[in-house]
Amino acid sequence: MQSSPSISSEQSRLRPDAVSAPGLPPKQGLYDPRFEKDACGVGFVVNIHGTKSHEIVEQGLTILLNLDHRGARGSEHNTGDGAGILIQIPHKFFQRVSAEAGFALPNPGEYGVGM
């Protein structure tokens, strides 16, 4: 009886028909287990209706605190740790502050903010 040839991890990563590693779901939608990397700790919080809420920011900060054991911290003084929070732009607040500063703000979606 002849055994079937084994697939190396590199071959498995590159073959579209390769079987998923144990514990990973099969390829579906936009997910493809061939591109799975070691988990470094990622958290997502979203309101699926697009409602803006400070609670979402608080939950995101809680995620960052809970990922401390995964090394999610800025341990090097001269680099960032890559952690961050992406939020909607508070247009009404920015509009009020920019008017107080004496300039007009573009319409929502026509500007961005970098900090």
Residue pairs with C-beta under 8 A, 6 or more apart in sequence:
7 15
7 18
7 19
11 18
12 18
12 19
12 21
12 34
13 34
14 34
15 34
16 27
16 34
18 34
20 26
20 27
20 33
21 33
21 36
24 33
24 36
25 31
25 33
26 33
27 33
27 34
39 70
40 70
40 71
40 72
41 67
41 70
41 71
41 72
43 60
43 63
43 64
43 66
43 67
45 56
45 59
45 60
45 63
46 56
47 53
47 56
50 88
52 88
52 90
56 87
57 85
57 87
60 85
61 85
64 72
64 83
67 83
72 81
72 83
73 81
73 83
74 80
74 81
74 83
75 81
89 108
89 111
89 112
89 113
91 105
91 108
94 105
94 113
95 105
98 104
98 105
99 105
105 111
